Amino acid sequence: MNHFNITALALTLGLAFSTGPMAAGISKDEYKAGKDKIAAEYKVDKSACSALAGNPKDICVAETKGKEKVAKAELEDSYKLTRDSLYEVRIAKAEAIYSVANEKCDDLAGNAKDVCVKEAKAVQTGAKADAKAQMKTSDARATANEKSSEARVEANSKADDAKKDATASKVEAQYKVAKEKCDSLAGNAKDVCVKDAKARYGKS
């Protein structure tokens, strides 16, 4: 499984795990009904996994658990409508995507499996970094709206720093993927591969 397939899987699961937009500011009764619906769907999905065996069953279970966690996070967000609850939705999706991708890597062996796991981790790291950056940016802008122009400049600086941190985290994860791919080589070819990876991702 190459990087393109992992990324495609992440995009597919990101859509699959989304239960769709709920009404803004749902009532307590709607919230309770939503929890009951999620529990019922999880029971049905889990039962369907029981008919499988081996790694396909593991993948099915990971998808089922991921779907439940994302649905719960989205329900909480629809009920609370806070920056924290929206952040939790993004984190739940990142973890669900990684869990399924990691299970799919079990179909592989050797370096191909190692690379697959690193790629899955890179996708998770990127999604979490983006979620963190978006939350910090949102917080900074909220603070800026309440304070002086000087405070707004400082808030914008914090938002830029958050984006830089997110980029650094993603670059580091991608570097680990590139370096892992070099392990399938030997001798001079491996040395050249590692050197190229370091140059590409700014490693000394």
Buried (B, 14 or more C-beta within 10 A) or exposed (E): BEBEEBBEBBEEBBEBBBBEEBEEEBEEEBBEEBBEEBEEBBEEBBEEBEEEEEEBBBBBBBBBBBBBBBBBBBBBBBBBEEBEBBBBBBBBBBBBBBBBBBBBBBBBEEBBBBBBBBBBBBBBBBBBBBBBBBBBBBBBBEBBEEEEEEBBEBBBEBBEBBBEBBBEBBBBBBBBBBBBBBBBBEEEEEEEBBEEBBEEBEBE
